[in-house]
Amino acid sequence: MKDGTATEMYRTRTDALTTDVGEGQPVVFAHGTLMDRTMFAPQLEALRDEYRAVAYDLRARTDRYAPGYDLWDLADDCDALLDGIGEESAVVAGMSMGGFMALRFALEYPERVDGLVLIDSIATPHTEEERAAFSALVEPYEDVLEPIPRELAEGSAAELFGETTREETPELVEAWIDRWATYPGTAVYHELNSWLGRADVTDRLLEIDVPVLIVHGEEDPSLPPSRAEPMLEELPDAEMERIPAAGHSANLERAAPVNDAIRAFLNDRF
């Protein structure tokens, strides 16, 4: 059973769920699996003098992480969030799962989307083998309220950070591992399952008639850039920026070039 009160939360608890800085064209940031809104701190700092930059916690990082929900429910949450911050529309920037949601938000609420920034995200589903592996990984934690085991958190680092980051900035990786190891198992289970069985939306990308920036880490171990590149052919107005020495969390691992790419895109289009 879907929890409609979770969506309403984004209209009524905005101050508790967001970091909101600056004024001007709104840019709303949605994080990926295991992450939270703080992953966009570098982007908010870079944009705050020219734009209204808002990062928010998706359901899994709130007290409404259960029962089950899907990406379309998360798109409804984003719609409610825009109501909550008093904006009719925004550029929506999503990392990984946040990007999966952003594509669906653009399809479901086209009048509320000025543009998209897709960070280490794709339009196609994961393969059957990937789905099976992810499902087996989190299945034991479906009803577990205690934090996930640290070994599960440590294993996730190889999926969410690139090799260069793991070697050169281990303190960043360790800080996130420490955070992941505090998450309730059931929250992680529902978070992953919100997107694991998603359908392919490639055949609907032509409907997204707004400017799109695709930003992708060249060292992304989870979703290599080659899996994002086909969107360039299907989206009516898209460009791509590949980020050297960055993995699946490119905006966090190599903030400066990602900030430059996003700022150039916004300055040029908005």
SVG drawing of the C-alpha trace seen along z (x, -y; Angstrom):
<svg xmlns="http://www.w3.org/2000/svg" viewBox="-2 -36 48 49">
<polyline fill="none" stroke="black" stroke-width="0.4" points="0.0,0.0 1.4,-3.4 1.7,-6.0 0.2,-9.3 1.0,-11.0 4.7,-10.7 4.1,-12.9 2.2,-15.4 5.2,-15.7 7.1,-17.5 4.5,-20.3 4.4,-20.7 7.9,-19.9 10.0,-21.6 12.3,-23.4 13.2,-20.1 13.8,-18.3 15.7,-20.8 18.8,-23.0 17.7,-26.1 20.1,-28.9 20.2,-31.8 17.6,-33.5 16.7,-33.4 16.0,-30.5 15.3,-27.5 17.5,-24.4 16.3,-21.4 18.8,-18.6 17.7,-15.0 20.2,-12.5 20.9,-8.8 20.7,-5.6 22.4,-5.7 23.2,-9.4 21.4,-12.4 21.0,-16.1 24.4,-16.9 26.1,-15.4 25.1,-18.5 26.8,-21.0 29.5,-21.8 26.8,-22.6 24.7,-24.7 27.8,-26.7 28.8,-27.2 25.3,-28.4 24.0,-30.3 25.1,-33.7 23.2,-33.4 20.4,-30.8 18.0,-29.5 19.6,-26.1 17.6,-23.5 18.7,-20.0 16.2,-17.7 16.2,-14.4 14.2,-11.7 12.0,-9.3 14.6,-6.9 16.4,-9.5 13.3,-10.5 11.0,-8.9 8.6,-7.9 10.9,-5.3 8.3,-2.6 6.1,-1.0 7.0,-0.2 7.1,-3.0 8.4,-3.5 10.0,-6.2 6.6,-7.6 5.8,-8.1 9.1,-9.9 8.1,-12.1 4.9,-13.0 7.1,-13.9 9.1,-16.3 5.9,-17.9 4.8,-18.4 8.3,-19.8 7.9,-22.5 4.6,-23.4 6.4,-23.5 9.1,-25.9 6.6,-28.0 8.0,-27.5 5.9,-26.7 8.8,-25.0 12.5,-24.4 15.6,-22.8 15.7,-19.4 19.1,-17.9 19.2,-14.2 22.1,-11.9 21.6,-8.2 18.3,-7.3 17.5,-11.0 18.1,-11.1 15.7,-8.1 13.1,-10.1 13.9,-13.3 13.2,-11.7 9.8,-10.5 9.1,-13.8 9.6,-15.4 7.2,-13.0 4.5,-13.2 4.8,-17.0 6.2,-18.6 4.9,-22.0 7.0,-22.1 10.3,-21.3 12.5,-24.0 15.5,-21.7 17.2,-18.6 20.7,-17.8 21.3,-14.0 24.3,-13.0 25.5,-9.4 22.1,-8.3 20.5,-6.4 17.1,-5.9 17.4,-2.2 16.8,0.4 19.4,2.5 20.1,5.9 18.4,9.0 21.8,10.1 22.2,6.7 18.7,6.8 19.1,10.3 22.4,9.4 21.0,6.2 17.9,8.0 19.8,10.7 22.0,8.1 19.1,6.3 16.5,9.0 17.5,10.0 16.9,6.4 13.3,6.0 11.9,5.8 15.1,4.9 14.9,1.7 18.5,2.0 21.3,0.4 22.7,2.3 25.9,4.2 29.1,2.2 30.4,4.8 27.4,4.0 28.2,0.3 31.8,0.9 31.0,3.0 28.8,0.2 31.8,-2.2 33.1,-0.3 29.8,-1.0 29.4,-4.6 33.0,-6.0 35.5,-5.8 39.0,-4.2 40.8,-7.5 38.6,-8.8 39.0,-5.6 42.8,-5.8 43.3,-9.6 40.5,-10.7 39.8,-7.7 38.6,-10.0 35.6,-11.1 34.7,-7.5 35.1,-6.5 32.9,-9.4 30.1,-8.2 30.6,-4.6 30.2,-5.7 26.9,-7.4 25.5,-4.5 26.2,-2.2 23.6,-4.1 20.7,-3.5 17.8,-1.2 17.9,2.0 14.3,1.6 14.9,-1.9 17.7,-0.7 15.6,2.2 12.7,0.0 15.0,-2.6 16.7,-0.1 13.5,1.5 11.9,-1.8 14.0,-1.7 15.2,1.9 12.3,3.1 11.8,-0.2 10.7,-0.1 12.7,-1.5 11.7,-5.1 14.0,-5.5 11.0,-5.4 9.5,-8.4 12.6,-10.7 11.3,-12.6 8.6,-14.0 11.1,-15.8 11.4,-19.0 13.6,-21.0 17.4,-21.5 19.2,-18.5 22.7,-18.3 24.1,-14.8 27.1,-14.7 28.9,-11.4 32.0,-10.2 34.4,-8.5 35.3,-6.0 31.7,-5.2 31.8,-1.5 28.0,-1.2 26.8,-2.8 29.6,-3.4 29.2,-6.5 28.4,-4.3 25.1,-3.5 24.2,-7.2 25.3,-8.2 22.3,-6.8 20.1,-9.5 21.9,-12.0 20.2,-10.5 16.8,-10.3 16.4,-13.6 15.5,-16.6 18.0,-19.0 20.8,-17.3 24.5,-17.7 27.0,-15.6 30.0,-16.4 32.3,-13.5 34.2,-14.0 37.7,-12.5 38.8,-10.7 35.2,-10.6 33.0,-7.6 29.3,-7.2 29.2,-10.2 30.8,-12.6 29.4,-15.8 30.9,-14.9 34.2,-13.4 35.1,-16.1 33.0,-19.0 34.9,-21.7 34.5,-20.4 30.9,-19.4 30.1,-22.8 31.7,-24.4 29.6,-22.3 26.3,-22.9 27.0,-26.7 27.8,-26.9 24.7,-25.0 22.5,-27.2 24.1,-30.5 23.7,-29.5 20.1,-28.3 18.5,-30.2"/>
</svg>
